[in-house]
């Protein structure tokens, strides 16, 4: 502010130099300065206008120096405060970094521990998997062997069951209740009545009974009759006559006579029914042989099939037109 005042005074000085009070002030200032600067008024003892300019300049230099000292002091103080703040920030940052390092080390230690446990668990699992894989391989081999053995046992059991039924006949269509509670006595004379005098009467039967199913309601299909003949030759003769006579009837009821066999063998034989119909349409002779072999005679050559799909392939090859070379 003093500098600004001095500058303003400098601008108005030429207009007010004649003022006695200003002259007196300048002279007093000059008198105060002269002892320190004896050469300043050597030319004249009265302050002139150049002396006023010199005094103003001196005042401005003094103010400038004072302002520079103040700024310098402020800069020193500011620098000290910044240095103190930076040191505090450095200490805080260092503390934060130290804390983060500690937490990071703890986390890393925990992760290493977890990784070690995981690696151990993985190795144990891999070992267990290897053992299980080996066990599974062994079990698969055992299972395959057991399957073969079971298949053999089932086939042997089915063969034994069918052998035990070799002298049995299954008659379908006999009205329910026609046996009057005595199926064995009834069936002893039944075949003579249906097939004629070629069958001795009464036949020697071991037993006869209806299949083990619930008694049907009136109007429903009657249960089949199972008959075990004492002599196998009688069974073969009855089957031969039933095929030769064609349609059989008993008291106006249509009768069918079949060999008695196990459910599994019946299923295997029934699977050939569709291909047997195709063989009949094609005029090809065939026959079913025990246990479930279909033998086809075509162009004087006999072919044996154990699966219906094989018969389908045979018919497809036979119906395929031959390509000319």
GITA-V592418 format. One record per residue. N is the residue number from 1. RES is the residue in three letters. OMEGA is omega in whole degrees, 0 to 359 (* if undefined). NEAR is the number of other C-alpha atoms within 10 Angstrom. D_FIRST is the distance of its C-alpha to the first C-alpha in Angstrom with 2 decimals. Layout:
n=N res=RES omega=OMEGA near=NEAR d_first=D_FIRST
n=N res=RES omega=OMEGA near=NEAR d_first=D_FIRST
This chain:
n=1 res=UNK omega=179 near=7 d_first=0.00
n=2 res=UNK omega=179 near=11 d_first=3.80
n=3 res=UNK omega=180 near=17 d_first=5.38
n=4 res=UNK omega=180 near=10 d_first=5.17
n=5 res=UNK omega=179 near=10 d_first=6.26
n=6 res=UNK omega=178 near=16 d_first=8.62
n=7 res=UNK omega=179 near=15 d_first=9.92
n=8 res=UNK omega=180 near=11 d_first=10.72
n=9 res=UNK omega=179 near=14 d_first=12.32
n=10 res=UNK omega=182 near=14 d_first=14.24
n=11 res=UNK omega=184 near=9 d_first=15.67
n=12 res=UNK omega=184 near=10 d_first=16.97
n=13 res=UNK omega=182 near=16 d_first=18.14
n=14 res=UNK omega=184 near=10 d_first=21.68
n=15 res=UNK omega=187 near=8 d_first=22.42
n=16 res=UNK omega=180 near=12 d_first=21.53
n=17 res=UNK omega=181 near=15 d_first=22.81
n=18 res=UNK omega=183 near=10 d_first=25.94
n=19 res=UNK omega=183 near=10 d_first=24.27
n=20 res=UNK omega=182 near=10 d_first=25.80
n=21 res=UNK omega=179 near=11 d_first=22.99
n=22 res=UNK omega=179 near=14 d_first=20.54
n=23 res=UNK omega=180 near=18 d_first=23.37
n=24 res=UNK omega=180 near=12 d_first=23.91
n=25 res=UNK omega=180 near=11 d_first=20.31
n=26 res=UNK omega=179 near=20 d_first=20.48
n=27 res=UNK omega=179 near=19 d_first=23.92
n=28 res=UNK omega=179 near=13 d_first=22.91
n=29 res=UNK omega=179 near=14 d_first=20.26
n=30 res=UNK omega=178 near=20 d_first=22.95
n=31 res=UNK omega=180 near=17 d_first=25.46
n=32 res=UNK omega=184 near=11 d_first=23.33
n=33 res=UNK omega=188 near=14 d_first=22.89
n=34 res=UNK omega=180 near=16 d_first=26.47
n=35 res=UNK omega=180 near=10 d_first=28.26
n=36 res=UNK omega=181 near=9 d_first=26.46
n=37 res=UNK omega=185 near=12 d_first=26.81
n=38 res=UNK omega=181 near=10 d_first=30.07
n=39 res=UNK omega=185 near=9 d_first=30.48
n=40 res=UNK omega=184 near=16 d_first=27.38
n=41 res=UNK omega=182 near=16 d_first=29.27
n=42 res=UNK omega=183 near=10 d_first=32.69
n=43 res=UNK omega=182 near=7 d_first=33.41
n=44 res=UNK omega=182 near=8 d_first=32.45
n=45 res=UNK omega=181 near=12 d_first=31.42
n=46 res=UNK omega=178 near=14 d_first=29.31
n=47 res=UNK omega=176 near=18 d_first=25.75
n=48 res=UNK omega=183 near=14 d_first=25.82
n=49 res=UNK omega=179 near=14 d_first=23.42
n=50 res=UNK omega=176 near=9 d_first=23.36
n=51 res=UNK omega=178 near=16 d_first=22.33
n=52 res=UNK omega=179 near=20 d_first=19.26
n=53 res=UNK omega=180 near=14 d_first=18.42
n=54 res=UNK omega=179 near=12 d_first=19.23
n=55 res=UNK omega=178 near=17 d_first=17.03
n=56 res=UNK omega=179 near=17 d_first=13.99
n=57 res=UNK omega=179 near=16 d_first=15.10
n=58 res=UNK omega=177 near=12 d_first=15.58
n=59 res=UNK omega=179 near=15 d_first=12.15
n=60 res=UNK omega=178 near=18 d_first=10.86
n=61 res=UNK omega=179 near=13 d_first=13.69
n=62 res=UNK omega=179 near=13 d_first=12.96
n=63 res=UNK omega=180 near=16 d_first=9.40
n=64 res=UNK omega=179 near=14 d_first=11.18
n=65 res=UNK omega=179 near=12 d_first=13.98
n=66 res=UNK omega=179 near=12 d_first=12.20
n=67 res=UNK omega=179 near=13 d_first=10.66
n=68 res=UNK omega=178 near=12 d_first=14.24
n=69 res=UNK omega=179 near=12 d_first=15.80
n=70 res=UNK omega=180 near=12 d_first=14.04
n=71 res=UNK omega=179 near=13 d_first=15.07
n=72 res=UNK omega=178 near=12 d_first=18.41
n=73 res=UNK omega=179 near=12 d_first=18.96
n=74 res=UNK omega=179 near=12 d_first=18.18
n=75 res=UNK omega=178 near=12 d_first=20.56
n=76 res=UNK omega=179 near=12 d_first=23.13
n=77 res=UNK omega=181 near=12 d_first=22.96
n=78 res=UNK omega=179 near=13 d_first=23.15
n=79 res=UNK omega=179 near=12 d_first=25.99
n=80 res=UNK omega=179 near=12 d_first=27.77
n=81 res=UNK omega=179 near=12 d_first=27.55
n=82 res=UNK omega=179 near=12 d_first=28.81
n=83 res=UNK omega=179 near=12 d_first=31.51
n=84 res=UNK omega=179 near=12 d_first=32.48
n=85 res=UNK omega=179 near=12 d_first=32.63
n=86 res=UNK omega=178 near=12 d_first=34.63
n=87 res=UNK omega=178 near=12 d_first=36.94
n=88 res=UNK omega=178 near=12 d_first=37.47
n=89 res=UNK omega=179 near=12 d_first=38.12
n=90 res=UNK omega=179 near=12 d_first=40.48
n=91 res=UNK omega=179 near=12 d_first=42.30
n=92 res=UNK omega=180 near=12 d_first=42.63
n=93 res=UNK omega=178 near=12 d_first=43.80
n=94 res=UNK omega=178 near=12 d_first=46.19
n=95 res=UNK omega=178 near=12 d_first=47.54
n=96 res=UNK omega=180 near=12 d_first=47.97
n=97 res=UNK omega=178 near=13 d_first=49.73
n=98 res=UNK omega=179 near=12 d_first=51.91
n=99 res=UNK omega=179 near=12 d_first=52.82
n=100 res=UNK omega=178 near=12 d_first=53.58
n=101 res=UNK omega=180 near=12 d_first=55.66
n=102 res=UNK omega=179 near=12 d_first=57.59
n=103 res=UNK omega=180 near=12 d_first=58.22
n=104 res=UNK omega=178 near=13 d_first=59.12
n=105 res=UNK omega=179 near=12 d_first=61.54
n=106 res=UNK omega=178 near=12 d_first=63.09
n=107 res=UNK omega=179 near=12 d_first=63.46
n=108 res=UNK omega=178 near=12 d_first=64.91
n=109 res=UNK omega=178 near=12 d_first=67.32
n=110 res=UNK omega=179 near=12 d_first=68.36
n=111 res=UNK omega=178 near=12 d_first=68.81
n=112 res=UNK omega=178 near=12 d_first=70.84
n=113 res=UNK omega=178 near=12 d_first=72.98
n=114 res=UNK omega=179 near=12 d_first=73.48
n=115 res=UNK omega=178 near=12 d_first=74.24
n=116 res=UNK omega=179 near=12 d_first=76.75
n=117 res=UNK omega=180 near=12 d_first=78.40
n=118 res=UNK omega=179 near=12 d_first=78.46
n=119 res=UNK omega=178 near=12 d_first=79.95
n=120 res=UNK omega=179 near=12 d_first=82.56
n=121 res=UNK omega=179 near=12 d_first=83.38
n=122 res=UNK omega=178 near=12 d_first=83.63
n=123 res=UNK omega=178 near=12 d_first=85.99
n=124 res=UNK omega=180 near=12 d_first=88.07
n=125 res=UNK omega=179 near=12 d_first=88.17
n=126 res=UNK omega=177 near=12 d_first=89.13
n=127 res=UNK omega=179 near=12 d_first=91.86
n=128 res=UNK omega=179 near=12 d_first=93.07
n=129 res=UNK omega=178 near=13 d_first=92.99
n=130 res=UNK omega=178 near=12 d_first=94.99
n=131 res=UNK omega=180 near=12 d_first=97.49
n=132 res=UNK omega=179 near=13 d_first=97.65
n=133 res=UNK omega=178 near=12 d_first=98.02
n=134 res=UNK omega=179 near=12 d_first=100.91
n=135 res=UNK omega=180 near=12 d_first=102.36
n=136 res=UNK omega=178 near=14 d_first=101.98
n=137 res=UNK omega=178 near=12 d_first=103.72
n=138 res=UNK omega=180 near=12 d_first=106.54
n=139 res=UNK omega=178 near=14 d_first=106.69
n=140 res=UNK omega=178 near=12 d_first=106.83
n=141 res=UNK omega=179 near=12 d_first=109.76
n=142 res=UNK omega=181 near=12 d_first=111.42
n=143 res=UNK omega=177 near=14 d_first=110.75
n=144 res=UNK omega=178 near=12 d_first=112.25
n=145 res=UNK omega=179 near=12 d_first=115.26
n=146 res=UNK omega=178 near=13 d_first=115.54
n=147 res=UNK omega=178 near=12 d_first=115.31
n=148 res=UNK omega=179 near=12 d_first=118.17
n=149 res=UNK omega=179 near=12 d_first=120.15
n=150 res=UNK omega=178 near=13 d_first=119.45
n=151 res=UNK omega=178 near=12 d_first=120.47
n=152 res=UNK omega=181 near=12 d_first=123.66
n=153 res=UNK omega=178 near=12 d_first=124.30
n=154 res=UNK omega=178 near=13 d_first=123.69
n=155 res=UNK omega=180 near=14 d_first=125.99
n=156 res=UNK omega=178 near=12 d_first=128.59
n=157 res=UNK omega=179 near=12 d_first=128.28
n=158 res=UNK omega=178 near=18 d_first=128.58
n=159 res=UNK omega=179 near=17 d_first=131.57
n=160 res=UNK omega=178 near=13 d_first=133.22
n=161 res=UNK omega=180 near=15 d_first=132.60
n=162 res=UNK omega=176 near=21 d_first=134.11
n=163 res=UNK omega=178 near=13 d_first=137.03
n=164 res=UNK omega=179 near=14 d_first=137.67
n=165 res=UNK omega=186 near=18 d_first=137.78
n=166 res=UNK omega=181 near=17 d_first=140.10
n=167 res=UNK omega=180 near=21 d_first=143.00
n=168 res=UNK omega=172 near=25 d_first=140.96
n=169 res=UNK omega=177 near=23 d_first=140.98
n=170 res=UNK omega=181 near=18 d_first=138.52
n=171 res=UNK omega=182 near=19 d_first=140.16
n=172 res=UNK omega=174 near=18 d_first=137.93
n=173 res=UNK omega=179 near=18 d_first=139.14
n=174 res=UNK omega=183 near=22 d_first=141.74
n=175 res=UNK omega=180 near=20 d_first=141.39
n=176 res=UNK omega=179 near=19 d_first=139.89
n=177 res=UNK omega=181 near=11 d_first=142.67
n=178 res=UNK omega=182 near=11 d_first=145.48
n=179 res=UNK omega=177 near=17 d_first=146.23
n=180 res=UNK omega=176 near=9 d_first=147.13
n=181 res=UNK omega=179 near=10 d_first=145.57
n=182 res=UNK omega=185 near=12 d_first=147.60
n=183 res=UNK omega=182 near=19 d_first=145.60
n=184 res=UNK omega=179 near=20 d_first=147.60
n=185 res=UNK omega=180 near=17 d_first=151.00
n=186 res=UNK omega=183 near=15 d_first=149.65
n=187 res=UNK omega=178 near=26 d_first=148.28
n=188 res=UNK omega=179 near=21 d_first=151.53
n=189 res=UNK omega=183 near=16 d_first=153.30
n=190 res=UNK omega=186 near=20 d_first=150.27
n=191 res=UNK omega=177 near=20 d_first=150.41
n=192 res=UNK omega=180 near=17 d_first=154.12
n=193 res=UNK omega=184 near=15 d_first=153.48
n=194 res=UNK omega=187 near=16 d_first=150.62
n=195 res=UNK omega=177 near=17 d_first=151.80
n=196 res=UNK omega=187 near=12 d_first=155.58
n=197 res=UNK omega=178 near=10 d_first=158.50
n=198 res=UNK omega=178 near=11 d_first=157.20
n=199 res=UNK omega=180 near=18 d_first=155.22
n=200 res=UNK omega=179 near=13 d_first=157.43
n=201 res=UNK omega=357 near=15 d_first=157.29
n=202 res=UNK omega=175 near=14 d_first=156.18
n=203 res=UNK omega=176 near=19 d_first=153.64
n=204 res=UNK omega=180 near=17 d_first=152.87
n=205 res=UNK omega=174 near=18 d_first=149.31
n=206 res=UNK omega=178 near=14 d_first=147.33
n=207 res=UNK omega=176 near=16 d_first=145.08
n=208 res=UNK omega=180 near=21 d_first=143.42
n=209 res=UNK omega=173 near=17 d_first=140.47
n=210 res=UNK omega=176 near=18 d_first=137.76
n=211 res=UNK omega=185 near=13 d_first=134.24
n=212 res=UNK omega=177 near=10 d_first=132.07
n=213 res=UNK omega=180 near=8 d_first=130.17
n=214 res=UNK omega=179 near=7 d_first=130.08
n=215 res=UNK omega=184 near=14 d_first=133.09
n=216 res=UNK omega=177 near=11 d_first=132.18
n=217 res=UNK omega=178 near=9 d_first=132.41
n=218 res=UNK omega=181 near=8 d_first=135.31
n=219 res=UNK omega=178 near=8 d_first=134.76
n=220 res=UNK omega=181 near=10 d_first=132.39
n=221 res=UNK omega=182 near=14 d_first=133.26
n=222 res=UNK omega=178 near=18 d_first=135.67
n=223 res=UNK omega=177 near=20 d_first=134.81
n=224 res=UNK omega=177 near=21 d_first=136.27
n=225 res=UNK omega=178 near=22 d_first=139.32
n=226 res=UNK omega=182 near=24 d_first=139.29
n=227 res=UNK omega=174 near=25 d_first=142.75
n=228 res=UNK omega=179 near=23 d_first=143.65
n=229 res=UNK omega=182 near=22 d_first=146.98
n=230 res=UNK omega=182 near=15 d_first=149.06
n=231 res=UNK omega=179 near=14 d_first=150.00
n=232 res=UNK omega=181 near=12 d_first=147.51
n=233 res=UNK omega=177 near=10 d_first=150.22
n=234 res=UNK omega=179 near=17 d_first=150.44
n=235 res=UNK omega=181 near=18 d_first=146.71
n=236 res=UNK omega=180 near=15 d_first=146.94
n=237 res=UNK omega=179 near=12 d_first=149.96
n=238 res=UNK omega=179 near=19 d_first=148.23
n=239 res=UNK omega=179 near=14 d_first=145.19
n=240 res=UNK omega=180 near=11 d_first=147.46
n=241 res=UNK omega=180 near=14 d_first=149.44
n=242 res=UNK omega=177 near=19 d_first=146.29
n=243 res=UNK omega=182 near=13 d_first=144.98
n=244 res=UNK omega=184 near=10 d_first=148.37
n=245 res=UNK omega=179 near=10 d_first=148.92
n=246 res=UNK omega=182 near=9 d_first=145.55
n=247 res=UNK omega=180 near=10 d_first=144.62
n=248 res=UNK omega=179 near=16 d_first=145.85
n=249 res=UNK omega=175 near=15 d_first=146.44
n=250 res=UNK omega=181 near=15 d_first=147.38
n=251 res=UNK omega=178 near=11 d_first=148.50
n=252 res=UNK omega=178 near=8 d_first=146.62
n=253 res=UNK omega=180 near=12 d_first=143.42
n=254 res=UNK omega=186 near=13 d_first=142.06
n=255 res=UNK omega=175 near=17 d_first=142.09
n=256 res=UNK omega=181 near=17 d_first=140.16
n=257 res=UNK omega=182 near=17 d_first=141.17
n=258 res=UNK omega=170 near=15 d_first=138.70
n=259 res=UNK omega=177 near=18 d_first=138.54
n=260 res=UNK omega=182 near=20 d_first=136.48
n=261 res=UNK omega=181 near=21 d_first=133.43
n=262 res=UNK omega=180 near=16 d_first=130.12
n=263 res=UNK omega=180 near=12 d_first=127.05
n=264 res=UNK omega=179 near=13 d_first=125.27
n=265 res=UNK omega=177 near=19 d_first=128.23
n=266 res=UNK omega=179 near=14 d_first=128.59
n=267 res=UNK omega=180 near=12 d_first=124.94
n=268 res=UNK omega=179 near=17 d_first=125.39
n=269 res=UNK omega=180 near=20 d_first=128.53
n=270 res=UNK omega=179 near=13 d_first=127.00
n=271 res=UNK omega=179 near=15 d_first=124.18
n=272 res=UNK omega=185 near=20 d_first=126.84
n=273 res=UNK omega=180 near=12 d_first=127.90
n=274 res=UNK omega=181 near=11 d_first=125.67
n=275 res=UNK omega=176 near=17 d_first=126.84
n=276 res=UNK omega=176 near=21 d_first=130.44
n=277 res=UNK omega=178 near=11 d_first=130.20
n=278 res=UNK omega=178 near=14 d_first=129.00
n=279 res=UNK omega=178 near=17 d_first=131.87
n=280 res=UNK omega=179 near=11 d_first=134.37
n=281 res=UNK omega=180 near=9 d_first=132.93
n=282 res=UNK omega=180 near=11 d_first=133.25
n=283 res=UNK omega=180 near=10 d_first=136.82
n=284 res=UNK omega=180 near=13 d_first=136.09
n=285 res=UNK omega=179 near=13 d_first=138.11
n=286 res=UNK omega=177 near=17 d_first=136.32
n=287 res=UNK omega=179 near=11 d_first=137.04
n=288 res=UNK omega=181 near=15 d_first=135.05
n=289 res=UNK omega=183 near=11 d_first=136.03
n=290 res=UNK omega=359 near=10 d_first=135.16
n=291 res=UNK omega=179 near=15 d_first=132.52
n=292 res=UNK omega=179 near=18 d_first=130.39
n=293 res=UNK omega=178 near=18 d_first=131.37
n=294 res=UNK omega=180 near=21 d_first=131.93
n=295 res=UNK omega=184 near=17 d_first=134.46
n=296 res=UNK omega=177 near=21 d_first=134.60
n=297 res=UNK omega=184 near=13 d_first=137.49
n=298 res=UNK omega=180 near=13 d_first=136.57
n=299 res=UNK omega=178 near=7 d_first=138.74
n=300 res=UNK omega=181 near=7 d_first=140.97
n=301 res=UNK omega=180 near=7 d_first=138.11
n=302 res=UNK omega=179 near=11 d_first=137.01
n=303 res=UNK omega=180 near=14 d_first=133.33
n=304 res=UNK omega=183 near=16 d_first=131.96
n=305 res=UNK omega=178 near=16 d_first=128.54
n=306 res=UNK omega=180 near=15 d_first=126.76
n=307 res=UNK omega=178 near=15 d_first=123.72
n=308 res=UNK omega=180 near=20 d_first=123.67
n=309 res=UNK omega=178 near=13 d_first=120.90
n=310 res=UNK omega=177 near=13 d_first=123.29
n=311 res=UNK omega=178 near=22 d_first=125.83
n=312 res=UNK omega=179 near=15 d_first=123.17
n=313 res=UNK omega=179 near=11 d_first=122.38
n=314 res=UNK omega=180 near=14 d_first=126.11
n=315 res=UNK omega=179 near=15 d_first=126.62
n=316 res=UNK omega=178 near=11 d_first=123.55
n=317 res=UNK omega=182 near=11 d_first=124.88
n=318 res=UNK omega=183 near=11 d_first=128.33
n=319 res=UNK omega=181 near=10 d_first=127.10
n=320 res=UNK omega=179 near=8 d_first=124.76
n=321 res=UNK omega=181 near=8 d_first=126.41
n=322 res=UNK omega=180 near=8 d_first=127.27
n=323 res=UNK omega=180 near=5 d_first=125.47
n=324 res=UNK omega=181 near=4 d_first=127.66
n=325 res=UNK omega=* near=3 d_first=127.00
